[in-house]
Amino acid sequence: MAKVTSKESQKTRQKIIDAVITCLLDPQLGYEKMTYTRLQTMTGISRGGILNHFKKKVDFLNALDGEIFDTVLTSLDLSNRESFTHSFEQAITQPKFRAVLQLLIGNISHHTAIAKAKQNWQELEDLIEQKLGKEAKEYDLPRLLGKSFNIMLNLEKA
């Protein structure tokens, strides 16, 4: 068998990561229902090929290293509290932002992803406090999260 080049290996790894992101951002799948078999079907890469790049399921989250979290950050205007509130309310109407928010919140309670989710959530809180102050972190963020849950619940009913 021919030796796989570094470029080919990176291309395969990226194909797997793209499938992982698709699973994670799909509210019907998410982390819980993402399996090696599902990824194999999505990518056409053998289970062994996937395991060669990612030995454990949690390795997928580590490989993303903030890629998904950046979706939240790039959607928010942290120039002032009013802009933050407005940008959050706008962002929650976007399916990808909602999916990432659900992923972050959902993974807080999942044993294998808990550390990464907590780290990302803490980074968001710290950034909001740094840019907008303690009041934005303690009052605006919880209010917006409550509003987000209401929006997401109503969207699921529709």
C-alpha positions in Angstrom: 0.0 0.0 0.0 1.3 3.5 -0.9 2.3 5.8 2.0 -0.2 8.6 2.7 1.3 12.0 2.3 1.0 14.7 5.0 -1.2 16.7 2.6 -3.5 13.7 2.0 -3.7 13.0 5.8 -4.6 16.7 6.5 -7.3 16.6 3.8 -8.8 13.4 5.3 -8.7 14.9 8.8 -10.4 18.1 7.5 -13.1 16.0 5.9 -13.8 14.2 9.2 -13.8 17.5 11.1 -16.3 19.0 8.6 -18.6 16.0 9.2 -18.2 16.4 13.0 -19.2 20.1 12.7 -22.2 19.1 10.7 -23.2 16.6 13.4 -22.6 18.9 16.3 -24.6 21.7 14.8 -27.5 19.5 13.8 -30.0 19.8 16.7 -31.3 16.3 15.8 -27.9 14.8 16.2 -25.5 16.8 18.3 -22.6 15.3 20.3 -24.8 12.5 21.8 -25.8 10.9 18.5 -22.5 11.5 16.7 -21.0 8.1 16.2 -18.0 6.7 14.3 -20.5 4.8 12.1 -22.4 8.0 11.2 -19.1 9.8 10.4 -18.0 6.9 8.3 -21.2 7.1 6.3 -21.0 10.9 5.9 -17.3 10.9 4.9 -16.8 7.6 3.1 -13.7 7.1 5.3 -13.4 3.7 7.0 -13.9 3.5 10.8 -10.2 2.6 11.1 -9.3 5.7 9.0 -11.3 7.9 11.4 -9.8 6.2 14.5 -6.4 6.8 13.0 -7.1 10.5 13.4 -9.4 10.5 16.4 -8.9 7.8 19.0 -11.7 8.9 21.3 -14.9 10.8 20.7 -13.8 13.7 22.9 -10.8 14.2 20.6 -13.2 15.7 18.0 -14.0 18.6 20.4 -10.3 19.1 21.1 -9.5 19.2 17.4 -12.1 21.9 16.8 -10.1 24.1 19.2 -12.6 27.0 19.2 -13.8 26.7 15.6 -17.4 26.3 16.7 -17.1 28.8 19.6 -15.9 31.4 17.1 -19.4 31.3 15.6 -20.7 32.8 18.8 -18.0 35.5 19.1 -18.2 36.6 15.5 -21.9 37.1 15.8 -21.7 39.4 18.8 -20.9 43.1 18.9 -19.1 43.7 22.2 -18.6 47.4 21.7 -21.2 48.4 24.3 -24.1 46.8 26.2 -26.8 48.0 23.9 -25.0 46.6 20.8 -24.3 43.4 22.6 -28.0 42.9 23.4 -29.1 43.8 19.9 -26.5 41.6 18.2 -27.4 38.6 20.5 -31.1 39.1 19.7 -30.2 39.1 16.0 -27.8 36.2 16.2 -30.4 33.9 18.0 -32.5 34.1 14.9 -29.7 32.4 12.9 -29.9 28.6 12.9 -26.1 28.1 13.2 -25.8 30.5 16.2 -28.7 28.7 17.9 -27.1 25.3 17.2 -23.8 26.4 18.7 -25.5 27.8 21.8 -27.4 24.6 22.2 -24.1 22.7 21.8 -22.4 24.8 24.4 -25.2 24.5 26.9 -25.9 20.9 26.2 -22.3 19.9 26.6 -22.1 21.5 30.0 -24.0 18.5 31.3 -22.2 15.8 29.2 -19.5 14.1 31.1 -16.9 13.8 28.2 -17.4 17.3 26.9 -17.9 19.1 30.2 -14.4 20.6 30.5 -14.4 22.0 27.0 -17.9 23.4 27.3 -17.1 25.0 30.6 -13.9 26.5 29.2 -15.7 28.0 26.3 -18.5 29.3 28.4 -16.1 30.9 30.9 -14.2 32.5 27.9 -17.5 34.0 26.7 -18.4 35.3 30.2 -14.9 36.7 30.7 -14.9 38.4 27.3 -18.3 40.0 28.0 -17.2 41.2 31.4 -13.9 42.5 30.0 -15.5 44.4 27.1 -18.8 45.4 28.6 -18.5 45.2 32.4 -19.8 43.1 35.2 -23.4 44.2 34.7 -23.5 42.9 31.2 -22.2 39.5 32.4 -24.5 39.3 35.4 -27.7 40.8 34.0 -27.7 41.0 30.2 -26.2 37.6 29.5 -28.7 35.6 31.7 -31.6 37.6 30.4 -30.6 37.0 26.8 -30.1 33.3 27.5 -33.6 33.1 29.0 -34.9 34.8 25.9 -32.9 32.4 23.7 -34.4 29.4 25.4 -37.9 30.8 24.8 -37.1 31.4 21.1 -35.6 27.9 20.7 -38.5 26.2 22.4 -41.0 28.1 20.2 -39.1 27.2 17.1 -39.2 23.5 18.0 -43.0 23.7 18.4 -43.4 25.2 15.0 
